């Protein structure tokens, strides 16, 4: 019979303890995320009486799918959806292009002050967006862009995170491949499109998904800029849906139904691309 030493037993105990703690942490995360989502979904099918009952009713006495119809008709829901698609699509595309090009310039081009530019980008990451709201609002108001798509879109196009993410990834690319392409006479455009980007698929997907999720959920700036439903996005529309009646007795069923409908498009995108996203976010750390 093979003898198991005390060091082996101690290692196995530690390994078992780490595994148990890992599963416990995952259960806690699932509870923290899953319970609110479950409550939103169930409430979207509840009657108003079930919502305001004490103690809380975790399963509806009767199902009311008409809440979804009310959510899409009480306010111009499809106009809000169109506006969200426009704002999210344009901002995400601009951020993606600027992030890729700026990161390429910081890694593969030589110019004076490159390190200073990167430090400014890092500093921008440290500044919360809320701090710049007042100055941006004053500027947009002076330009006469309130309640317009350009007034919502342009201030959201800052790309510090994307530049930081793509720069770190470009630095992890094999230098011999880059040098071989340069020796073959590749100019900057060919180097970017034929060499760098084909090796950066997962990271670009991660960048795109993070940007799409952030812009789809953006609330504060569109709320400040939109004075009418013509340019208001879905998160702002949910606020208008909540305030269609007396706010003290809001019918949360249609509001939660609208919330579910708002989450669905971006949830589908995230679930479809999550593997590429995780691979892209971890590729730099693995190679580093």
C-alpha positions in Angstrom: 0.0 0.0 0.0 1.4 3.4 -1.0 2.2 5.7 1.8 0.8 9.2 1.6 3.0 11.7 3.4 1.7 14.6 5.5 2.7 17.2 2.9 0.5 15.4 0.3 -2.5 15.3 2.7 -2.0 19.0 3.6 -1.9 19.9 -0.1 -5.1 17.9 -0.8 -6.8 19.6 2.1 -5.8 23.0 0.8 -6.9 22.1 -2.7 -10.3 20.9 -1.4 -10.7 24.0 0.7 -9.9 26.2 -2.3 -12.4 24.3 -4.4 -15.2 24.6 -1.8 -14.5 28.3 -1.5 -14.6 28.7 -5.2 -18.0 27.0 -5.5 -19.3 29.0 -2.6 -18.2 32.2 -4.3 -19.9 31.2 -7.5 -23.1 30.4 -5.6 -23.0 33.8 -3.9 -22.5 35.5 -7.3 -25.4 33.5 -8.8 -27.7 34.5 -5.9 -26.7 38.2 -6.1 -27.3 38.3 -9.9 -30.0 35.6 -10.3 -32.4 36.7 -7.6 -32.9 40.3 -9.0 -33.3 39.0 -12.5 -35.8 36.4 -11.4 -37.7 39.0 -9.5 -37.8 41.3 -12.6 -39.0 38.5 -14.8 -41.7 37.3 -12.4 -42.9 40.8 -11.6 -43.3 41.5 -15.4 -46.2 38.9 -15.3 -47.8 40.1 -12.1 -51.0 42.0 -11.5 -50.7 45.3 -9.6 -52.3 43.7 -6.5 -49.7 41.0 -6.3 -46.9 43.5 -6.6 -48.1 45.6 -3.6 -49.0 42.7 -1.4 -47.3 42.2 1.9 -45.6 39.8 2.5 -44.1 39.7 -1.0 -45.6 37.2 -3.5 -42.8 35.4 -5.2 -45.1 33.5 -7.7 -48.0 35.3 -9.4 -51.5 34.1 -8.4 -52.5 34.8 -12.0 -50.3 35.6 -15.0 -50.6 38.8 -16.9 -48.6 38.7 -20.2 -50.6 41.8 -21.3 -48.1 43.8 -19.2 -45.8 43.4 -22.2 -48.4 44.9 -24.6 -49.0 47.7 -22.1 -45.2 48.4 -21.9 -45.0 48.8 -25.7 -48.1 50.9 -26.1 -48.3 53.2 -23.0 -45.1 54.9 -24.2 -43.5 55.0 -27.7 -41.4 51.9 -26.9 -40.4 51.2 -30.5 -39.2 54.8 -31.0 -37.1 54.4 -27.9 -35.8 51.1 -29.3 -34.9 52.8 -32.6 -33.1 55.6 -30.8 -31.1 53.1 -28.7 -30.1 51.2 -31.8 -28.9 54.5 -33.4 -27.0 55.8 -30.4 -25.5 52.4 -29.5 -24.6 51.6 -33.0 -22.9 54.9 -33.9 -21.1 55.3 -30.5 -19.9 51.7 -30.5 -18.6 52.0 -34.1 -16.8 55.2 -33.5 -15.3 53.9 -30.2 -14.2 50.7 -31.9 -12.5 52.5 -34.8 -10.8 55.1 -32.6 -9.7 52.5 -30.1 -8.1 50.3 -32.7 -6.4 53.1 -34.6 -5.2 54.9 -31.4 -3.8 51.7 -29.9 -2.1 50.8 -33.2 -0.4 54.3 -33.2 0.7 53.9 -29.6 2.3 50.5 -30.3 3.6 50.5 -33.8 4.3 54.1 -34.7 7.1 56.3 -33.5 6.3 59.9 -32.7 7.4 62.4 -29.9 5.4 62.4 -26.8 4.0 58.9 -27.2 4.4 58.0 -23.6 2.8 61.3 -22.5 -0.2 60.5 -24.7 -0.6 57.1 -23.1 -0.4 58.6 -19.6 -3.2 61.1 -20.5 -5.3 58.1 -21.6 -4.6 56.3 -18.3 -5.5 59.5 -16.4 -8.8 59.7 -18.4 -9.6 56.1 -17.2 -9.3 57.3 -13.6 -11.8 60.1 -14.0 -15.5 59.1 -13.5 -17.8 60.2 -16.4 -20.1 62.0 -14.0 -17.4 64.6 -13.3 -17.4 65.8 -16.8 -21.2 66.0 -17.1 -21.6 69.7 -16.1 -18.9 70.9 -18.5 -20.2 68.7 -21.4 -23.8 69.9 -20.7 -22.8 73.5 -20.8 -20.9 73.0 -24.1 -23.7 71.1 -25.8 -26.2 73.7 -24.7 -24.1 76.5 -26.1 -23.9 74.6 -29.4 -27.6 74.2 -29.5 -27.4 70.4 -29.6 -29.8 69.6 -26.8 -32.5 67.1 -27.7 -30.5 66.0 -30.8 -28.7 62.7 -31.6 -25.3 64.5 -32.1 -25.7 66.1 -28.6 -26.1 62.6 -27.1 -23.6 60.7 -29.3 -20.5 63.0 -29.5 -19.8 63.3 -25.8 -20.1 59.5 -25.4 -17.4 58.8 -27.9 -14.4 58.9 -25.5 -12.4 55.8 -26.0 -9.8 55.5 -23.2 -10.8 52.0 -22.1 -10.7 50.6 -25.7 -7.3 52.2 -26.4 -5.9 50.7 -23.2 -7.3 47.3 -23.9 -6.2 47.1 -27.5 -2.8 48.6 -26.8 -2.1 45.9 -24.2 -3.2 43.2 -26.7 -1.1 44.6 -29.5 2.0 44.6 -27.2 1.4 40.8 -26.7 1.5 40.0 -30.4 4.7 38.1 -31.5 7.3 40.7 -32.6 8.9 38.4 -35.2 5.6 38.3 -37.2 5.4 42.1 -37.1 9.1 42.5 -38.2 8.7 39.9 -41.0 5.7 41.8 -42.4 7.7 45.1 -42.3 10.7 43.4 -44.0 8.3 42.3 -46.7 7.5 46.0 -47.3 4.1 46.2 -45.6 2.9 49.7 -45.0 1.0 50.7 -41.9 -2.4 50.0 -43.4 -1.4 46.6 -44.7 0.3 45.8 -41.4 -2.9 46.7 -39.5 -5.4 44.9 -41.8 -3.4 41.9 -42.9 -1.3 41.1 -39.8 -2.4 42.8 -36.6 -6.2 42.6 -36.8 -6.4 38.9 -38.0 -4.4 38.0 -34.8 -6.7 40.2 -32.6 -10.1 38.6 -33.2 -11.1 37.6 -29.6 -9.8 40.9 -28.1 -11.7 42.9 -30.7 -14.9 40.9 -29.9 -14.4 41.6 -26.2 -13.9 45.3 -26.9 -17.0 45.4 -29.1 -19.2 43.6 -26.6 -18.1 45.7 -23.6 -18.7 48.8 -25.6 -22.1 47.7 -26.8 -23.3 46.7 -23.3 -22.0 50.0 -21.8 -23.6 52.2 -24.5 -26.9 50.3 -24.5 -27.2 50.8 -20.7 -26.1 54.4 -20.7 -28.7 56.4 -18.8 -27.5 59.7 -17.3 -26.3 61.5 -20.4 -29.2 60.6 -22.7 -31.6 61.5 -19.8 -30.0 65.0 -19.5 -30.0 65.6 -23.3 -33.4 64.1 -24.3 -36.4 66.4 -23.9 -38.7 64.3 -26.0 -39.3 60.8 -27.1 -37.8 61.6 -30.5 -34.3 61.1 -29.3 -34.8 59.4 -25.9 -33.2 55.9 -25.5 -34.7 52.8 -23.9 -33.3 53.4 -20.4 -34.9 56.9 -20.4 -38.1 55.5 -21.8 -38.4 53.1 -18.8 -38.3 56.2 -16.6 -41.1 57.8 -18.6 -43.0 54.5 -18.4 -42.7 54.5 -14.6 -44.0 58.1 -14.4 -47.0 57.6 -16.7 -49.2 57.3 -13.6 -49.0 58.5 -10.0 -45.3 57.7 -9.2 -46.3 56.7 -5.6 -48.4 53.8 -7.0 -46.5 52.8 -10.1 -47.8 49.7 -11.9 -44.5 47.9 -11.8 -45.7 45.0 -14.0 -45.4 47.0 -17.3 -42.3 48.7 -16.1 -40.6 45.3 -15.4 -41.9 44.0 -18.8 -40.2 47.0 -20.5 -37.1 46.2 -18.5 -37.1 42.6 -19.7 -37.6 43.8 -23.3 -34.7 46.3 -22.9 -32.4 43.6 -21.6 -33.1 41.0 -24.2 -31.2 42.3 -27.3 -28.0 43.0 -25.4 -28.3 39.7 -23.4 -28.6 37.8 -26.7 -25.5 39.5 -28.0 -23.5 38.8 -24.8 -24.5 35.1 -24.7 -23.6 34.6 -28.3 -20.2 36.2 -28.0 -19.2 35.4 -24.4 -16.6 32.8 -25.2 -14.8 35.1 -27.5 -15.1 37.9 -25.0 -13.6 36.0 -22.1 -10.8 34.7 -24.4 -10.1 38.3 -25.5 -10.1 39.8 -22.0 -7.7 37.1 -20.7 -5.4 36.7 -23.7 -3.1 39.5 -22.6 -2.8 38.2 -19.1 -2.1 34.6 -20.4 0.6 35.8 -22.8 2.1 38.2 -20.2 
